[in-house]
């Protein structure tokens, strides 16, 4: 799977926010649900913590879409 780059300004982004920012879920409630149900992978492993901090070069995948976190300033 090809990973799309998701550029952030800060040092990290929380998983639920990343899902919304990447437009793979329509709301925070939906993000919470798919994370809780074990449908989201972070760095290749199932992650059920919606507040998980994703840092630069971390990856997340949901529903056949994959993303890698990149720094907007570099």
N, CA, C and O atoms as CSV, one atom per row, in Angstrom:
chain,resi,resn,atom,element,x,y,z
A,1,UNK,N,N,0.845,-1.191,0.000
A,1,UNK,CA,C,0.000,0.000,0.000
A,1,UNK,C,C,0.882,1.244,0.000
A,1,UNK,O,O,1.818,1.360,0.791
A,2,UNK,N,N,0.569,2.160,-0.893
A,2,UNK,CA,C,1.290,3.434,-0.913
A,2,UNK,C,C,0.787,4.319,0.211
A,2,UNK,O,O,-0.416,4.424,0.448
A,3,UNK,N,N,1.727,4.956,0.902
A,3,UNK,CA,C,1.370,5.850,1.997
A,3,UNK,C,C,1.305,7.285,1.495
A,3,UNK,O,O,2.222,7.768,0.830
A,4,UNK,N,N,0.216,7.954,1.820
A,4,UNK,CA,C,0.099,9.376,1.511
A,4,UNK,C,C,0.741,10.157,2.648
A,4,UNK,O,O,0.675,9.745,3.806
A,5,UNK,N,N,1.357,11.275,2.319
A,5,UNK,CA,C,1.985,12.105,3.339
A,5,UNK,C,C,0.939,13.018,3.966
A,5,UNK,O,O,0.142,13.645,3.269
A,6,UNK,N,N,0.957,13.082,5.296
A,6,UNK,CA,C,0.060,13.960,6.042
A,6,UNK,C,C,0.951,14.956,6.784
A,6,UNK,O,O,1.646,14.593,7.733
A,7,UNK,N,N,0.921,16.205,6.345
A,7,UNK,CA,C,1.814,17.217,6.895
A,7,UNK,C,C,1.192,17.913,8.098
A,7,UNK,O,O,0.053,18.377,8.044
A,8,UNK,N,N,1.964,17.979,9.192
A,8,UNK,CA,C,1.506,18.660,10.407
A,8,UNK,C,C,2.503,19.747,10.788
A,8,UNK,O,O,3.675,19.691,10.415
A,9,UNK,N,N,2.022,20.737,11.536
A,9,UNK,CA,C,2.872,21.850,11.970
A,9,UNK,C,C,3.512,21.586,13.326
A,9,UNK,O,O,4.591,22.100,13.620
A,10,UNK,N,N,2.848,20.789,14.146
A,10,UNK,CA,C,3.313,20.534,15.514
A,10,UNK,C,C,4.237,19.334,15.563
A,10,UNK,O,O,4.535,18.736,14.529
A,11,UNK,N,N,4.696,18.976,16.758
A,11,UNK,CA,C,5.572,17.819,16.939
A,11,UNK,C,C,4.811,16.500,16.840
A,11,UNK,O,O,5.401,15.463,16.538
A,12,UNK,N,N,3.494,16.537,17.094
A,12,UNK,CA,C,2.683,15.316,17.045
A,12,UNK,C,C,1.246,15.679,16.740
A,12,UNK,O,O,0.850,16.843,16.812
A,13,UNK,N,N,0.468,14.657,16.396
A,13,UNK,CA,C,-0.975,14.796,16.227
A,13,UNK,C,C,-1.604,13.560,16.852
A,13,UNK,O,O,-1.076,12.456,16.716
A,14,UNK,N,N,-2.720,13.739,17.529
A,14,UNK,CA,C,-3.393,12.587,18.139
A,14,UNK,C,C,-4.107,11.785,17.052
A,14,UNK,O,O,-4.570,12.332,16.050
A,15,UNK,N,N,-4.180,10.487,17.278
A,15,UNK,CA,C,-4.711,9.565,16.276
A,15,UNK,C,C,-6.105,9.956,15.807
A,15,UNK,O,O,-6.363,9.965,14.603
A,16,UNK,N,N,-7.005,10.277,16.721
A,16,UNK,CA,C,-8.367,10.622,16.295
A,16,UNK,C,C,-8.365,11.875,15.416
A,16,UNK,O,O,-9.112,11.957,14.442
A,17,UNK,N,N,-7.527,12.842,15.765
A,17,UNK,CA,C,-7.418,14.061,14.957
A,17,UNK,C,C,-6.803,13.767,13.595
A,17,UNK,O,O,-7.205,14.356,12.591
A,18,UNK,N,N,-5.833,12.863,13.554
A,18,UNK,CA,C,-5.192,12.504,12.290
A,18,UNK,C,C,-6.194,11.868,11.331
A,18,UNK,O,O,-6.175,12.148,10.132
A,19,UNK,N,N,-7.062,11.018,11.856
A,19,UNK,CA,C,-8.080,10.391,11.007
A,19,UNK,C,C,-9.008,11.441,10.403
A,19,UNK,O,O,-9.367,11.361,9.228
A,20,UNK,N,N,-9.392,12.423,11.212
A,20,UNK,CA,C,-10.256,13.500,10.706
A,20,UNK,C,C,-9.499,14.370,9.708
A,20,UNK,O,O,-10.027,14.707,8.649
A,21,UNK,N,N,-8.255,14.734,10.047
A,21,UNK,CA,C,-7.427,15.590,9.197
A,21,UNK,C,C,-7.184,14.937,7.835
A,21,UNK,O,O,-7.126,15.628,6.818
A,22,UNK,N,N,-7.045,13.633,7.814
A,22,UNK,CA,C,-6.811,12.890,6.568
A,22,UNK,C,C,-8.106,12.643,5.788
A,22,UNK,O,O,-8.077,12.087,4.690
A,23,UNK,N,N,-9.229,13.055,6.352
A,23,UNK,CA,C,-10.548,12.892,5.725
A,23,UNK,C,C,-10.933,11.442,5.477
A,23,UNK,O,O,-11.588,11.134,4.482
A,24,UNK,N,N,-10.527,10.541,6.386
A,24,UNK,CA,C,-10.944,9.140,6.250
A,24,UNK,C,C,-12.112,8.815,7.168
A,24,UNK,O,O,-12.719,7.751,7.052
A,25,UNK,N,N,-12.430,9.732,8.085
A,25,UNK,CA,C,-13.654,9.649,8.882
A,25,UNK,C,C,-14.325,11.012,8.820
A,25,UNK,O,O,-13.675,12.024,8.563
A,26,UNK,N,N,-15.631,11.028,9.056
A,26,UNK,CA,C,-16.373,12.278,8.920
A,26,UNK,C,C,-16.509,13.064,10.222
A,26,UNK,O,O,-16.867,14.241,10.209
A,27,UNK,N,N,-16.217,12.400,11.359
A,27,UNK,CA,C,-16.411,13.089,12.634
A,27,UNK,C,C,-15.528,12.483,13.716
A,27,UNK,O,O,-14.974,11.395,13.558
A,28,UNK,N,N,-15.413,13.206,14.804
A,28,UNK,CA,C,-14.674,12.695,15.955
A,28,UNK,C,C,-15.335,11.460,16.538
A,28,UNK,O,O,-14.652,10.551,17.009
A,29,UNK,N,N,-16.647,11.423,16.510
A,29,UNK,CA,C,-17.380,10.261,17.014
A,29,UNK,C,C,-17.089,9.015,16.202
A,29,UNK,O,O,-16.933,7.923,16.748
A,30,UNK,N,N,-17.018,9.190,14.892
A,30,UNK,CA,C,-16.695,8.049,14.038
A,30,UNK,C,C,-15.251,7.611,14.274
A,30,UNK,O,O,-14.966,6.414,14.308
A,31,UNK,N,N,-14.337,8.574,14.439
A,31,UNK,CA,C,-12.934,8.238,14.725
A,31,UNK,C,C,-12.853,7.423,16.006
A,31,UNK,O,O,-12.168,6.401,16.053
A,32,UNK,N,N,-13.546,7.868,17.039
A,32,UNK,CA,C,-13.544,7.163,18.324
A,32,UNK,C,C,-14.025,5.729,18.153
A,32,UNK,O,O,-13.454,4.803,18.728
A,33,UNK,N,N,-15.074,5.551,17.363
A,33,UNK,CA,C,-15.673,4.237,17.181
A,33,UNK,C,C,-14.732,3.283,16.430
A,33,UNK,O,O,-14.544,2.144,16.857
A,34,UNK,N,N,-14.144,3.737,15.318
A,34,UNK,CA,C,-13.306,2.826,14.534
A,34,UNK,C,C,-12.007,2.496,15.269
A,34,UNK,O,O,-11.460,1.405,15.107
A,35,UNK,N,N,-11.512,3.443,16.081
A,35,UNK,CA,C,-10.314,3.171,16.886
A,35,UNK,C,C,-10.650,2.143,17.961
A,35,UNK,O,O,-9.929,1.161,18.137
A,36,UNK,N,N,-11.746,2.374,18.676
A,36,UNK,CA,C,-12.169,1.465,19.745
A,36,UNK,C,C,-12.424,0.055,19.221
A,36,UNK,O,O,-12.161,-0.928,19.914
A,37,UNK,N,N,-12.936,-0.039,17.997
A,37,UNK,CA,C,-13.248,-1.337,17.396
A,37,UNK,C,C,-12.024,-2.043,16.812
A,37,UNK,O,O,-12.147,-3.133,16.253
A,38,UNK,N,N,-10.846,-1.428,16.939
A,38,UNK,CA,C,-9.617,-2.077,16.481
A,38,UNK,C,C,-9.423,-2.067,14.976
A,38,UNK,O,O,-8.751,-2.940,14.426
A,39,UNK,N,N,-10.014,-1.073,14.304
A,39,UNK,CA,C,-9.934,-1.005,12.849
A,39,UNK,C,C,-8.764,-0.155,12.350
A,39,UNK,O,O,-8.540,-0.063,11.144
A,40,UNK,N,N,-8.017,0.466,13.268
A,40,UNK,CA,C,-6.939,1.375,12.886
A,40,UNK,C,C,-5.591,0.782,13.292
A,40,UNK,O,O,-5.432,0.272,14.401
A,41,UNK,N,N,-4.636,0.856,12.388
A,41,UNK,CA,C,-3.284,0.369,12.638
A,41,UNK,C,C,-2.327,1.548,12.737
A,41,UNK,O,O,-2.378,2.467,11.920
A,42,UNK,N,N,-1.455,1.520,13.740
A,42,UNK,CA,C,-0.399,2.518,13.888
A,42,UNK,C,C,0.927,1.777,13.834
A,42,UNK,O,O,1.173,0.851,14.607
A,43,UNK,N,N,1.768,2.198,12.917
A,43,UNK,CA,C,3.070,1.546,12.716
A,43,UNK,C,C,2.935,0.028,12.598
A,43,UNK,O,O,3.752,-0.728,13.125
A,44,UNK,N,N,1.874,-0.400,11.888
A,44,UNK,CA,C,1.690,-1.806,11.586
A,44,UNK,C,C,0.972,-2.632,12.629
A,44,UNK,O,O,0.767,-3.830,12.430
A,45,UNK,N,N,0.579,-2.015,13.752
A,45,UNK,CA,C,-0.110,-2.755,14.816
A,45,UNK,C,C,-1.447,-2.106,15.145
A,45,UNK,O,O,-1.589,-0.886,15.060
A,46,UNK,N,N,-2.422,-2.920,15.519
A,46,UNK,CA,C,-3.729,-2.395,15.917
A,46,UNK,C,C,-3.550,-1.445,17.099
A,46,UNK,O,O,-2.831,-1.745,18.052
A,47,UNK,N,N,-4.219,-0.293,17.021
A,47,UNK,CA,C,-4.154,0.682,18.107
A,47,UNK,C,C,-5.574,1.048,18.525
A,47,UNK,O,O,-6.388,1.451,17.695
A,48,UNK,N,N,-5.866,0.906,19.819
A,48,UNK,CA,C,-7.205,1.230,20.326
A,48,UNK,C,C,-7.186,2.458,21.232
A,48,UNK,O,O,-8.148,2.706,21.959
A,49,UNK,N,N,-6.101,3.226,21.195
A,49,UNK,CA,C,-5.994,4.451,22.009
A,49,UNK,C,C,-6.215,5.666,21.116
A,49,UNK,O,O,-5.346,6.015,20.317
A,50,UNK,N,N,-7.373,6.310,21.246
A,50,UNK,CA,C,-7.652,7.426,20.340
A,50,UNK,C,C,-6.750,8.628,20.607
A,50,UNK,O,O,-6.557,9.460,19.720
A,51,UNK,N,N,-6.197,8.732,21.814
A,51,UNK,CA,C,-5.299,9.826,22.143
A,51,UNK,C,C,-3.844,9.524,21.831
A,51,UNK,O,O,-2.959,10.304,22.185
A,52,UNK,N,N,-3.585,8.393,21.167
A,52,UNK,CA,C,-2.216,8.008,20.813
A,52,UNK,C,C,-1.564,9.146,20.030
A,52,UNK,O,O,-2.135,9.652,19.064
A,53,UNK,N,N,-0.366,9.540,20.455
A,53,UNK,CA,C,0.351,10.618,19.780
A,53,UNK,C,C,1.147,10.053,18.618
A,53,UNK,O,O,1.963,9.148,18.790
A,54,UNK,N,N,0.904,10.593,17.442
A,54,UNK,CA,C,1.647,10.211,16.249
A,54,UNK,C,C,2.704,11.273,15.999
A,54,UNK,O,O,2.400,12.462,15.905
A,55,UNK,N,N,3.942,10.830,15.895
A,55,UNK,CA,C,5.065,11.736,15.670
A,55,UNK,C,C,5.537,11.614,14.220
A,55,UNK,O,O,5.063,10.762,13.469
A,56,UNK,N,N,6.466,12.468,13.848
A,56,UNK,CA,C,7.002,12.468,12.492
A,56,UNK,C,C,7.496,11.060,12.126
A,56,UNK,O,O,8.189,10.409,12.909
A,57,UNK,N,N,7.132,10.614,10.944
A,57,UNK,CA,C,7.457,9.297,10.358
A,57,UNK,C,C,6.649,8.137,10.927
A,57,UNK,O,O,6.862,6.994,10.521
A,58,UNK,N,N,5.727,8.395,11.856
A,58,UNK,CA,C,4.787,7.352,12.262
A,58,UNK,C,C,3.800,7.140,11.117
A,58,UNK,O,O,3.545,8.052,10.330
A,59,UNK,N,N,3.249,5.930,11.033
A,59,UNK,CA,C,2.258,5.631,10.006
A,59,UNK,C,C,0.951,5.194,10.661
A,59,UNK,O,O,0.939,4.667,11.773
A,60,UNK,N,N,-0.145,5.427,9.945
A,60,UNK,CA,C,-1.432,4.880,10.381
A,60,UNK,C,C,-2.230,4.481,9.153
A,60,UNK,O,O,-2.134,5.098,8.092
A,61,UNK,N,N,-3.022,3.430,9.329
A,61,UNK,CA,C,-3.828,2.894,8.239
A,61,UNK,C,C,-5.243,2.635,8.721
A,61,UNK,O,O,-5.463,2.187,9.847
A,62,UNK,N,N,-6.194,2.922,7.852
A,62,UNK,CA,C,-7.593,2.641,8.124
A,62,UNK,C,C,-8.319,2.485,6.797
A,62,UNK,O,O,-8.166,3.308,5.894
A,63,UNK,N,N,-9.100,1.435,6.684
A,63,UNK,CA,C,-9.985,1.257,5.532
A,63,UNK,C,C,-9.226,1.334,4.201
A,63,UNK,O,O,-9.655,2.019,3.273
A,64,UNK,N,N,-8.108,0.631,4.123
A,64,UNK,CA,C,-7.272,0.569,2.915
A,64,UNK,C,C,-6.631,1.895,2.530
A,64,UNK,O,O,-6.197,2.060,1.390
A,65,UNK,N,N,-6.564,2.842,3.463
A,65,UNK,CA,C,-5.840,4.096,3.247
A,65,UNK,C,C,-4.712,4.167,4.265
A,65,UNK,O,O,-4.922,3.941,5.456
A,66,UNK,N,N,-3.509,4.484,3.783
A,66,UNK,CA,C,-2.363,4.575,4.676
A,66,UNK,C,C,-1.708,5.938,4.596
A,66,UNK,O,O,-1.655,6.555,3.533
A,67,UNK,N,N,-1.211,6.402,5.733
A,67,UNK,CA,C,-0.619,7.739,5.810
A,67,UNK,C,C,0.661,7.689,6.620
A,67,UNK,O,O,0.820,6.857,7.512
A,68,UNK,N,N,1.580,8.602,6.291
A,68,UNK,CA,C,2.787,8.793,7.070
A,68,UNK,C,C,2.828,10.259,7.502
A,68,UNK,O,O,2.580,11.163,6.705
A,69,UNK,N,N,3.145,10.474,8.768
A,69,UNK,CA,C,3.184,11.827,9.327
A,69,UNK,C,C,4.490,12.493,8.904
A,69,UNK,O,O,5.575,11.932,9.057
A,70,UNK,N,N,4.356,13.696,8.372
A,70,UNK,CA,C,5.531,14.480,7.961
A,70,UNK,C,C,5.435,15.872,8.562
A,70,UNK,O,O,4.346,16.356,8.869
A,71,UNK,N,N,6.583,16.505,8.724
A,71,UNK,CA,C,6.632,17.864,9.274
A,71,UNK,C,C,6.462,18.860,8.137
A,71,UNK,O,O,7.188,18.822,7.144
A,72,UNK,N,N,5.495,19.748,8.298
A,72,UNK,CA,C,5.196,20.748,7.269
A,72,UNK,C,C,6.379,21.692,7.038
A,72,UNK,O,O,6.517,22.260,5.954
A,73,UNK,N,N,7.229,21.860,8.051
A,73,UNK,CA,C,8.323,22.833,7.973
A,73,UNK,C,C,9.572,22.287,7.302
A,73,UNK,O,O,10.519,23.044,7.085
A,74,UNK,N,N,9.612,21.017,6.969
A,74,UNK,CA,C,10.820,20.437,6.350
A,74,UNK,C,C,10.585,20.108,4.899
A,74,UNK,O,O,11.488,19.615,4.224
